[in-house]
Amino acid sequence: MAEQKTKALFTCTEAGYEMAVAIMEAYRQSGMAAYFYGIADAADLISIGEANGMTHVLHFMDEENIRLVSLSDEMGGFTTDITINDLLLMQK
């Protein structure tokens, strides 16, 4: 089975807009396939991610709180809430 390349879609609320754009740009600069969707309803994240062929959706609820949706897990994916500090640790 071929390894799936990570493709991350960044969505947000109004309160998370600036942070979502900043982190998405940092991911792009590091070579990751990162795309900006814009303001989205948290209830629609899975369908938005699937419709756009993404492996992950990062929904910035504000400058600190993020809902991470993984669509690439063999068991059907998962959704979890993380903070910006968790996300920055993942980059190291």
N, C-alpha and C positions, 0 to 999 in steps of 0.2 A: 504494500500500500504506500503510495507516494505521500511525502510530507506536505501538509497544506501550508502555504505561505500566509502569514498573518496579514490581515487587512482590517484596520480599525476605523470605525466610523464614529465621529465625535458629534454628539448632540448636546443640547443644553436647555436650561430655563433662561429667562432674562438675567437672573442673578448669577448664573454661571457662564454667561457668554464670553466675557473677556478671558477667563481662565481656560475655557475650552479651546479657544483660538490659539492662545499662547502655547498650551501643551501640545496641541495638534501640530503646530509649526515646529516645535522641538522634535517631535517624533519624525516628521518629514525630513528634517535636517540630519537626523541620525540614520536615514535610509529606509525607514519603515513606510509601508503603504498606508497612509493616513488621509482620511477624507473628512470634510466638514459638511454636516447636514444642516445644522442650525437649530432653531428652537423646535422642540418636539415634546409630545406628551409621553410621560414615563410609561403609560399603559401600552404604547405602540412600539416600544424599542425592539422587541423580537421581530415583529413583522417588518419594520424599517430595515433592520440589519439583514434579514433574509432576502428582502426585495432588492437590496443593493449588493448581494453576494459577499457580505462581510463575515469575518470570523469573530469579531468582537465589536461591541458598541459600548462607548464610554459616555454616559449621560451626566453632565455636570449640573448638579442641582443648585449649587452656589460655588463660591470660591474654595470651599473646603471639602464638600461632600459629593461623591461620585457613585452612580450606580453602574456597575460593570456587568455586562451581559456577554457571556461566552457562548458562541454558537458552534464552536468547533469540537466540543467534547463528544467522544464516541457514545456517551450515555444520553445524549440529547441536549447538552449544554447546561449552563447554570447562570443564576443571577445573584449578585451579592453587592452589598453596600460597602464602599471603602472610603478612605479619606485621601486627600491630595498627598499626604505624607506616605501612605501605603503605595501610591502610584509612583512616587519619586524613588522609593526604595527598590521597586521592581526594575527601574531603569539601570541600576548599578550593576 
